[in-house]
Amino acid sequence: MADDDSAAADARADVHGTVEALWTSPEDGAPMESHESIDCVEGGIRGDRYLRGTGHYSPFDVCEVTFVAAEALETIREETGIDLTDGRHRRNVIVRGPDLRDLLATTFRVGEATFRGTRPRPPCAHVERVAGEEGVARALGRKRGGICADVVEPGAVRVGDELELLEADPRTVGRSIADRLREAFGGE
């Protein structure tokens, strides 16, 4: 059991990051507003369009909180000249550090809040229309569009807060255990 605990601790140590920016919008199409702190509550972010039910896809396709990588936004600017640092990406939390796909099906903490990564958040034509710049959806693409997460435990998130993986996804944990058993017992 101690080996399982140390493997889980190693996995958590590999996934970390830092919040660089926070954004919300009160309603569909309204400009994103920058914040130093947001209040994550059951169902999303206080004051954000999707918690309020005024988002473009409400109530059918709602992400409680959206995350995008700072590195992805930098790559977009370098490759296409499109600068999305003003919030036109339409995501809530900009994080530097982890590959956000590693947070899918995991539980992680950012600041005082705890989240569960639920699914990728690829961009759509609506993002491009609201951004007012051709090529935004294509630039974000499937790999740079970020992820959706549900709020598991409410709390404040601030610029500068650390992201910490609390619980790896079950497939990764199971694969790690199986690999150690194979190694210990000489199996394939």
C-alpha positions in Angstrom: 0.0 0.0 0.0 2.9 2.4 0.7 4.0 1.9 -2.9 0.6 2.9 -4.1 0.7 6.0 -1.9 4.1 7.0 -3.2 3.1 6.5 -6.8 0.0 8.7 -6.3 2.2 11.3 -4.7 4.7 11.2 -7.6 1.8 11.6 -10.1 0.5 14.6 -8.1 4.0 16.2 -8.0 4.2 16.1 -11.9 1.0 18.2 -12.4 1.2 21.7 -11.1 0.7 25.2 -12.4 0.0 28.8 -11.6 -3.0 31.0 -12.3 -2.0 33.9 -14.6 -5.4 35.5 -15.3 -9.1 35.2 -14.5 -12.0 36.1 -16.7 -15.8 36.2 -16.6 -18.6 37.6 -18.7 -22.0 38.5 -17.4 -23.9 37.4 -20.6 -23.5 36.0 -24.1 -21.5 38.2 -26.4 -20.5 40.7 -23.6 -16.7 41.3 -23.4 -14.8 39.3 -20.9 -13.9 41.1 -17.7 -10.5 40.6 -16.0 -10.4 39.8 -12.3 -7.7 39.4 -9.6 -10.0 37.0 -7.8 -13.2 35.0 -8.6 -15.6 33.2 -6.3 -16.3 29.6 -7.5 -19.6 28.3 -6.2 -21.7 25.3 -6.8 -22.4 25.4 -10.6 -19.7 27.8 -11.7 -18.3 31.3 -11.1 -20.4 33.9 -9.3 -21.3 36.6 -11.9 -20.3 34.5 -15.0 -22.7 34.0 -17.8 -23.1 30.2 -17.5 -23.9 30.3 -13.8 -26.4 33.0 -14.5 -27.9 31.0 -17.4 -27.1 33.8 -20.0 -24.3 32.0 -21.9 -24.6 31.3 -25.6 -25.1 27.5 -25.0 -27.1 27.8 -21.8 -28.7 25.6 -20.6 -27.7 22.7 -22.9 -23.9 22.8 -23.1 -22.5 24.4 -20.0 -19.0 24.2 -18.6 -19.0 25.4 -15.0 -15.5 26.7 -15.3 -13.2 26.8 -18.3 -9.4 26.6 -18.2 -6.9 27.4 -20.9 -3.1 27.2 -20.9 -1.1 30.4 -21.0 1.4 28.5 -23.2 -1.3 27.8 -25.8 -2.2 31.5 -26.0 1.5 32.4 -26.5 1.8 29.8 -29.2 -1.2 31.2 -31.0 0.2 34.7 -30.9 3.6 33.5 -32.2 2.2 31.3 -35.0 -0.8 33.4 -36.2 -0.3 36.9 -34.8 -3.6 36.6 -33.0 -3.3 38.0 -29.5 -6.0 36.6 -27.2 -4.6 37.9 -23.9 -7.5 40.3 -23.7 -9.9 37.5 -22.9 -11.3 37.0 -26.4 -10.5 33.3 -25.9 -13.7 33.2 -23.7 -12.1 31.0 -21.0 -12.3 31.7 -17.3 -8.9 30.6 -15.9 -5.5 31.0 -17.6 -3.0 28.6 -16.1 0.7 28.2 -16.8 2.3 24.9 -16.3 0.3 21.7 -16.8 -0.9 20.1 -20.0 -4.6 20.7 -19.3 -5.5 17.4 -21.0 -3.7 15.7 -18.0 -6.5 17.2 -15.8 -9.3 15.5 -17.5 -11.1 13.0 -15.1 -8.9 14.2 -12.2 -9.6 16.2 -9.1 -7.5 19.3 -8.6 -7.3 22.3 -6.4 -6.7 25.9 -7.4 -6.6 28.4 -4.6 -9.4 27.6 -2.2 -11.6 25.7 -4.7 -11.5 22.1 -5.9 -12.4 21.1 -9.4 -13.0 17.9 -11.5 -11.8 18.1 -15.1 -14.8 16.9 -17.2 -14.0 17.3 -20.9 -12.0 19.2 -23.6 -13.5 22.6 -24.6 -12.7 23.1 -28.3 -13.7 26.4 -29.7 -16.7 27.1 -31.9 -17.7 29.6 -34.5 -19.4 31.6 -31.8 -16.0 32.3 -30.1 -14.7 33.7 -33.4 -17.8 35.9 -34.0 -17.5 37.3 -30.4 -13.7 37.8 -30.7 -14.3 39.7 -34.0 -11.2 38.2 -35.7 -11.0 35.6 -38.4 -9.0 32.5 -37.5 -9.5 32.5 -33.7 -11.5 29.2 -33.6 -8.9 27.5 -35.9 -6.0 28.9 -33.8 -7.5 27.6 -30.6 -8.3 24.3 -32.2 -8.9 21.0 -30.4 -5.6 21.0 -28.6 -5.5 24.6 -27.5 -9.1 25.2 -26.6 -8.7 24.2 -23.0 -10.9 22.1 -20.7 -14.2 22.3 -18.8 -14.2 21.6 -15.0 -17.0 21.3 -12.4 -16.7 22.9 -9.0 -16.4 20.1 -6.4 -15.7 22.4 -3.4 -16.5 26.1 -3.7 -13.9 28.7 -2.8 -11.9 31.8 -4.1 -9.4 31.6 -6.9 -6.8 34.4 -7.3 -4.2 35.3 -9.8 -1.0 33.7 -8.5 -2.7 30.7 -6.9 -1.1 27.3 -7.4 -2.8 24.4 -9.2 -2.3 21.1 -7.4 -3.5 17.7 -8.6 -5.3 16.0 -5.7 -6.5 12.8 -7.3 -5.2 11.3 -10.6 -7.7 9.9 -13.1 -8.6 6.3 -12.3 -7.1 4.9 -15.6 -3.7 6.3 -14.8 -3.7 5.1 -11.2 -4.8 1.6 -12.4 -2.2 1.5 -15.1 0.5 2.5 -12.6 -0.6 -0.3 -10.2 -0.7 -2.9 -13.0 2.8 -1.8 -14.2 4.3 -2.2 -10.7 2.6 -5.6 -10.2 4.0 -6.8 -13.6 7.5 -5.5 -12.6 7.3 -7.1 -9.1 6.1 -10.5 -10.4 7.9 -10.6 -13.7 4.7 -10.7 -15.8 4.0 -9.1 -19.1 
